[in-house]
Amino acid sequence: MANDTCTHLDDIGGAQPSTAEGCEDCLAMGDRWVHLRVCQACGHVGCCDSSPNRHATAHFHATSHPLVRSFEPGEDWWWCYVDELLFEVEGAPPSPSHA
């Protein structure tokens, strides 16, 4: 996977994940999730599009923060909502993950 077509790598804010407990919106609602994503601009932890509430995508629509990274153990991929691109960033530090 190449990152040379994502035009939003400058939007990486280096923010730490807001929580390691799970999707912050689902936790607040007392709901469940399938997989987690972390916003690379602000650290918001949201649930994936296979989850009932799709909070990571909802966060993108509310904030226009374009990049998320998998927050799953052993996964190191990124997604750009604007460019609709799945990629890895060579030389990036290992992906953080929830407990």
N, C-alpha and C positions, 0 to 999 in steps of 0.2 A: 504494500500500500504506500502510496506517495502522498506527501503533504504539499506538493508544489502547486496545486490548483486551489487550495483553500486560501482565500484572501483575508482571513481574519485572525491570523496568528498574532498580530500585534495587539489583539484584544485580550490576550491572556493577562489577567491581573495578578496571578500568583497568590490569590486568596486561599486560605486553608478551608477545608470542609467545615460547614456550619455545625455539623454533628456527626458522630460516628455511630449513632444509634439506629439510623434508618432515615426514611423520607421524612423531612421535617414537617411537611404539610399533613401527611398521613398520621404521623405521631400525634399532631395536634387534634386531628379528627377522630383518633382511635381506630383508624382503618389499616388495611394491609397493603403490601406492595410485592412485586415480583423481583425486580432488579433495580439497582440504584445508579444514578448519574450525578456528577458534581459539576456545577457551573464553574468555568475557568475564569470568569470575570469577578464573581463575588463569593463563591464557595457554597452557594445554595445546594443542598442535597435534595434531589427529587427522584421520584419513581419513573421507571421506563414506560414506554408506550404499550407494553404488554400488561402493565398494572392497571387496575380499574380506574384510577384517577389521572394518570398521565401527567403528574406534577412537573417533571423536568420540561416537557414541551410547553405546558402552561406557563412556566417561569420564563421560557424564551419569548412567548407571545406577550407577556406582561412587561418584560424588561428589554427585549431585543438583544440580550446577551447571546452571541451566536455559538459559542463553543461549550460543549460538555465533554467530560471524560468518564469512562466507566469507573464506577466506585465498587466494583466487584473484585474479590481476591483473584489474582492471577490474570486479570485482563488489563491490557494496556492500550486500548484504542480510544480514539477521540471521534466526535461527531460535530460537524458544522451544520447547524440548522439552515443557514442562509444559502450555503453552497450545496447543501444536501450531499455531504461527502463524509465517508468513513475513512479514517486514516490513522497512522501512527506517527509520532514525532521522534525522529532519530535523535538520540542524545538526551531526551527528556528524562528527568528523574523518574524512578519507578512510581507507578500509579498508587496513590493512597487507596485504601479500601476500608470498608466498615468492618467491625469486629464480627 
